[in-house]
Amino acid sequence: MTVKTYTRLQLAADQLEAAIGLFLARRDLFSVITLAGAADVILSRLVLNTGQENFTDEIIRMEVENGGPERTRGVAGKAVNDMLLINALKHFDKGETGIVEVDDLEGCALAAILKALVNYVTLAGKGEGFVQAFLLWVSENLDPKKYNVNCDPNWVAPEQRGA
């Protein structure tokens, strides 16, 4: 048997690509969240290893700029992962009921992908086919007033700029 070697970036890219494929095919949104969440754990660390801010750091910075308290990366990251169901789908802690309540499964799946995609694009850019395909879907299906459909680094949501 031949041993193959993979980089963490390759592994995360494969997970993210699988999550995007399932999402676009409208299949198994729970797996979309789990795959995107797993990819994001790797991608977040890889971004930090390059000395750049990851998605969670950007959230913390924006919250502070808007007058909110400065949270640690761990606290902010857990809050986002809880909101997107990433933790609920990956963990089953002692004392939990075994029930996962879901308000907006599609929204959580989309947000989990976008969270991981920000970190992926920071590392590898937008050149991969799966990234381009997803960004095309985003530009054709999401409201540009609510979402940064062109991935403009200077984009600000209308509610944040007073529009």
C-alpha positions, -999 to +999 in steps of 0.1 A: +000+000+000+013+034-010+011+061+017-002+094+005+004+127+021-021+156+022-017+191+035-042+204+060-053+230+033-061+201+009-082+183+035-101+215+044-106+224+008-120+189+001-144+192+031-155+227+020-160+216-016-181+187-005-202+210+017-208+234-011-217+205-035-243+192-010-256+227-004-260+235-041-277+201-047-300+208-018-290+176-001-283+168+036-279+203+051-268+188+084-238+173+067-232+207+050-229+223+084-207+196+098-183+195+068-181+233+066-175+235+103-147+209+102-131+227+073-133+260+091-115+246+122-085+238+100-087+269+079-090+292+109-058+278+123-040+280+090-050+316+086-037+324+122-005+305+113+002+330+085-001+359+110-035+371+096-068+376+112-093+348+107-131+352+104-136+351+141-110+378+147-128+400+121-161+395+140-145+405+173-129+436+157-162+447+141-181+442+173-156+464+192-157+490+165-194+491+169-192+496+207-195+460+218-173+443+244-141+426+233-145+388+236-118+363+234-114+343+202-126+311+220-158+328+234-167+345+201-159+314+180-181+292+203-209+317+201-208+317+163-205+279+161-235+276+185-256+300+164-248+280+132-255+246+149-219+235+142-213+225+178-247+209+183-241+187+153-205+177+162-209+172+200-232+153+223-223+162+259-233+144+290-266+157+303-279+168+270-313+156+259-303+143+224-326+168+208-313+195+184-337+224+177-334+240+143-349+274+133-333+280+099-314+250+087-307+264+052-295+297+067-272+279+091-258+258+063-252+289+041-235+308+070-213+278+079-200+277+043-195+314+041-176+314+074-152+287+061-150+303+027-137+336+041-108+317+057-102+296+026-101+327+003-077+344+027-053+315+022-059+303-013-078+330-032-109+326-054-094+307-082-106+272-075-136+260-095-157+252-064-151+287-050-160+303-083-191+282-087-203+290-052-196+327-056-216+327-089-245+310-070-242+337-043-243+365-068-274+351-085-294+340-055-286+363-025-297+399-019-267+422-025-281+446+001-279+419+027-248+399+015-214+409+002-221+390-031-190+405-048-167+396-019-156+433-017-132+436+012-145+472+019-182+463+017-204+473+046-239+461+052-265+489+047-277+487+083-241+493+095-236+524+073-269+539+081-286+532+048 
